[in-house]
Amino acid sequence: MMRLIKTILAFIVAVATSHVLTSIAGTQFVLSNIRGYGLTVSLSDRLAATLHDIHGLVPTLPILIGTTFLIAFIIAALGYRFLRGERKYWYAAAGFTSLPITMMLIKSTLGATPFAAAGTVTGLLLIAMCGMVGACLFARLTLKKEA
């Protein structure tokens, strides 16, 4: 029972971490594009926009990340169980690929980009890295301790 609780808490931490990182990356990506048009964005504006997006994307982005991670982590666990290898690499790959694939699937089925940064390869790469960090954190937090 404690193991299940630990796994659920680790999952929540992983989703929350990826949510915060993805929100920060997405906000800074958009603000960087705004600077490309010759507009200046102050540090206080960057901070305000970032905090607004972290809060404003709740519950949509965490639900999207959580659903995506649930599928990806099950695949990673099965891959590790049956194909072996390094557990941390299975989860890193799951985190790195799951969010960009989800963004591309949403775009291809609905015709809209669900997250502004997901509209470019660079943005998808940033999102992938944010997912990978959360997944690696999950893998680390759920690592069985050797007796």
C-alpha positions, 0 to 999 in steps of 0.5 A: 500500500505504501508503494502505491501511495509513493508511486502516486505521489511521485506521479503527481510531482512528475506532472507538476514539475513538467507542468511548471517547466513546460509553462515557463518554456512556453511563455519564454518561447512566445516572449522571445518571438515577440522580441523578434518583432522589435518589441521590448519585454521587461524582466517584470513583464516576463515574470508576470507572464510566466506566473500567469501562464503557470497558473492559467494553464491549470487544469488543462496542461496538467491533465494533458501531461498526466494523461500522456505520462500515464500512457507513456509510463505504462509503456516504459514499465512494460518495455523495461520489464520485458526488454530490460535495459536501463530503467531510467532510459525507458522513462527518459525516452517516455517523457521526451517523446510523449508530450511532443507526440501528444501535441502533434496528435492534437494538431493533426486531429483538431487542426489547432496547436494546443500550446503556442510553443508546440507550433515549431520544431524548437518549441516541440524540442523544449516541450520534450525536454520538459517532459523528460525532466518530469519522467526522469524525476518519476523514475528516480522517485520510484526507484526500488531501494536495494536491501 
